[in-house]
Amino acid sequence: VLRILRVFRIFRILRAFRIFKSLRGLQAIVSTLFNSLPAIVNLFSMLGLLFFIFGILGVTMFGPLCVVGDSSLPAMKGVRCMFVDDENTFAAQANFKNIGWSLMTLLRVTTGDDWGAILASSQLGPGSRKVDDFLWSSVGDMLGTDPASLPNNHSDFISRDGENTNFEIAALAVRHWNATVAGMDLDPDWPFPDGFPEARKWIVVARQALPGCITQEEAIEFQKRGLADCSTGGYDLTCEGTCGDWLIANIYYMIFFAIASFVLLQLVIAVLMEQLSIADDAESPLNLVPGCTHLSKPVLGRIYRRWRFCAKKNFLLMGRAKSAQFTARGQSQHASSAPSPAAS
């Protein structure tokens, strides 16, 4: 019981609101906020519409991009995102996978909370698709032989002078990774189960062949070869690339940030300033009592109400005093007119 009473004692802090009675400036600010509520509601409605429009655009443009943990999806569902470094993926709490997370991400952008990382993930682009000696030697080390020296009909044969040599190397690496870890997608260390170091090495080779991210065409080709799975809920969907767009990302975020953080903020300030101006006009010289230079009509009204209250109070007190005096006088007269016992 005492604990409950202590909780109720917290409400004594509400006594601080008594300060409103003595500070007219604070009263004016609070009154301005209340009077501005209809206009502010309209502004927030427009802000909500802005968030919804840009949220839909974000899901459309950046929804396919990778989120932290996507590379750990079972079987071949995480292959797309194995080519993207973790520092270049969206955070689990800031992404565009659906409209809900998109709105949360835009709110984070509006507050300016590390939105540079979101921008960097959105504008991720593919790296160089050039086969250098280091990449070629890495493939040879993993295979134990030069892939170009294998027969043409061998599954691991790759021509270094081929048109899509980088993609062929990445496809070879993913195929060998899958052969190494097949059926182990429930392992807690997936996609690189403990005890199979070759799995990680093959993915490192794949990232060297296709650095940065994979394009739309490369993702579709992986899917055609059975090296990527983008099905969701029983529906076979076309695999999307994991690359963003530098130009589109910068335009998207700059327009949204400018409108949300500057334009609408200035509109809210303008509404508040308008209400303050209206409150000041109420006490301007145009509202003074005729013939007075300082006394305004609202102040005169308060003076009149206070005078009337005091007058009524004094009138009642005077009436009671006169009534008591009249009663005392009547009692004294009655006592003087009554016959004394000696006379009788």
N, C-alpha and C positions, 0 to 999 in steps of 0.2 A: 504494500500500500504506500509506504514511504517513497519507494522508487517512482510510483505513478505520480505522486504529488510533486516530486522533483521534476518530472517531465513537464508537468503543467506550469511549474515556476518559470520555465523557459519562455513562456508567453509574456512574461513581464517585460521582455525586450520590446514588445509592441508599444510600450510607453514612449519610446523614442519618437513615435509619430506625433506626439504633442507639439513637437517643434514646428509643425506646419502652421499652428495657430499664430506663431509669433514672427515667422519669416514670410513676408508677402512675396518676395522674389521666388522662393521655393514653391509657394502656392501657384504662382503664375506658370512656372515650368510644368508642374503636374497637371494643371488645367490645360495647358497647351498640348500635352501628350494625349489627354483624354479627347480633346477636341479634334486632334489629328488622326484618331483611330480610323475613321471611315476612309480617309485618303490613303493612310498607310496600308490598310487592308487591300485596297485596290492595287497599290504598288507591289505588295507581296504576291498578289494574284498574278500580276504581270511577270514577276520574278519566277513564280512557279511554272508559268507557261514557257518562259525562257529556258528553265532547267529541263523541262520535258522535251522541248524541241532539240536542244543540244544533247540530251541524254539519248534520244533515238539516233541522232547522227553519230554519237560516240559508239553505240552498239553496232551500227552498220559499218563504220570505218575501222574501229579498233577491237571489235568483239573477237575476231579470230586470233588475235595476238596472244602470246603465251602468258600464263600466270604461274607464279611460283608453285611448284608441285605438279604441274601438268606433265612433266617428263617422267613422273613416277606412276602414271596411269598404267593399268595392267595390259599385258600382251603388247600389241602394236599400236595402241591408242596414244602412247606418249612419244612416238618416234618423231613427230613434227617438232616438238619442243626440245628434243635432245640436242638440236643444233644451236640452241640459244643459250647463252650463259645466264646463270641465275641473276646476275646484277643487271641484266638487260630485260628481264621479265617484269610484268606488273606484280605489285604486292597483292597478297591475298585479300587485303582490305581496301584496295584501290585498283579497280579494273573495270572493264566494260563488257563482262560476260553476259549481263542482263540489265534490264532497265533499272532495277533496284540498286545494284552496285554502281551503275553508271551515274545515277543521281548522287550517291554517296561520294563518288570520286569527284564529281563536279563541285560539290560542297567543299571538299578538301582543297580543290584548286582555288575556289573563291577565297578561302581563308589564307592561302599562300603557304600552306603547310607542306614543304618539300615537294611542291608540284613540279620542280625541275626534273625529278626522277621520273615522274609520270610522262612528262614531255619527252624525255630521252627514250623511254620505252616505246612511245608512240611513233617516233621518227627513226626507229631502228632500220637500217638498210643492209643489203647483202654485201659481203666483202668481195675481194678479188677472186675471180674464178680462174686463176692461173696455176698451172701445175709446175711447181718448182722442184728442184732436186731433193729438198728435204722431204717433201710430201711423197715423192716417188720412192725414195729410199725407205720411208716409214712403211709404205705398203709392202715393199719387198721384204722388210724385216719381219712383218707380221705373217706373210705367206711363206717365208723361207726361200723365196725365189723371185725372180723378176717376172711380174705378170705378163709382160710383153713377150717373154720367151716361151710361154705356154702355148699349146696348140690352139688354133682359132676356135675350135668347138668346145674348149674347156670353159667351165662356168666362171673361172677366175681370170680368164684372159682379158686384158685391157691394152689397147694400143695407146701409147703415150701421145701420139699425134692425132688422136681421134677428135671429133668435133665436140663431144660432151664428155671429155675424159674426167673432169672434176666430178660430174654427177655419177659416172660409172664407178669411180673410186668410192664415193659415198654410199652408193647402192651395194657395192661389194662389202664394205665395212658393216653396214646395217644387217646384211644377210648373215655374215659370220657372227655378229653379235647375237642375232636371234637364234642361230644354231647353238650358240654357247649357253644361253640362258633359257631356252625353250622349256615351258612348263614350270618355271620357277617364279612366276609373277606374284605369288603370295609370300615370297621371301621378304622379311622386313627391310632388307638392304636393296630391294629392287629399285632401279634397273641394273644395279651392279652388285649382284649377290657376293657375299663374302666367300672367299676361296676360289673365285673365278676372276683373276686380274685381267685376263684377256678381254673380258667384256668391256671394261672401261677403256682399254687400249684401242679397241676397235671403234668405239664412239669418238675417241680423241682423233683418230684418223679421219672419221667422217666429218668432224667439225673442221679439220684442217682443209678438207676438200671443198666444203661448202661453209665458209666462215660467216659469222654474223647471224644469218637466218636463211630460210629457204623461200623461194618465190612461189607464186601460184602454180606456175608450170611445173616446177620441180615437185611440189606437193602432190599434184595430180599424177605425175609419173611414178612417184613412190607408191601411190594408191593402186595404180594399174598393175604394178609388179607385185602387189601383195605385201609391200614393206611398210605400209601405213594403214591404219584403220580409223576412220572418222565417223563410224556409225554411232547413233545416239538413240536410245529408246527403241531399238529395233528398226530404225530407219537408216538406210545407207545414204549418207550425205557426202557431197564432194569435198575433198580436203582443201582447206584454205592455206595460203601461205602464211608465214609467221613474220613477214617484213611489214613495216609501216611505211609512211611516206613523209619525207622531211617537209615538203612544201605544205601539204594538206594539214599536217599536225600543227605546224606553226601558225597557219592562218586560223585554224579551228580554235586553238587555245587563246590566241591574242584577241580575237573577236569576242569570245565568251568572257574572258577576264576583263576586257575593257567595258563591256556592257554591264556585267554583274557587279564588278567592284567599283566602278567609277560612275557610270551614268545613273544607275539606280540609287547608289549611295547619295549622289548629289541631289536626286529628286526627293529623297527622304528629308535631307537637310533643308531643301527649299520649302517643303510642306511645313516643317516645324518653324522655319523662319516666318512663313506667312501667318501662322497662328499666333506667334509672338507679336508680330506687327499688329494683328487685329486686337490682341489684348492691350497693347500700348495705345492704340487708337481710342480704346474705351476710356482711357484716362488722359487723353490729349486735351488741349485748350478748347476744342470744339465741344467738349462735354462739361465745361465749367458752368457754375451757377452765374446767371447774368449779374454783372456788376462786381464780380469777384475775380481776382487774378490767380488764386491758388486753390480755392474751395471747389471741388468737383461735385457733380450731382450724386454719384454713388456715396461719397463721403458724407454729404449732407443728409442723404437718406439714412445712413447708419446713425448719424447724430440724432435725427428725429426719432428713430425707433428706440434708441437708448433713452432719450428724454421722455418719451411716452411711457416706457416701462418704469422708469424711476418715478414719474408723476403718479402713475397708478399705485405704485407701491407706497409712496408717501401719503397719497390720499387715503388709502386704506388704514395706514398707521394713524393718521390724524383722526379719522372717523372712529377708530377704536379708542383713542385717547379721549375724545369728546364724549363718547358713550360712557366710558368709565367715570369721567368727571361728572356727567349728568346723574349717573346712578349714585355716586357718592354724595352729591348735593341732595338728592331726594331722600336718601337714608338719613342724612343729618337733619333735614327739615322734619321728617317724620318723628325722629327721636326728640326734637325740641317741642313739638306740639302734643306729645303724649303726656297725660297727667301723672304727677309724681305720687308715690305711695303716701307721703306725709300729708299732702293736700286732701287726699281722700280720707 
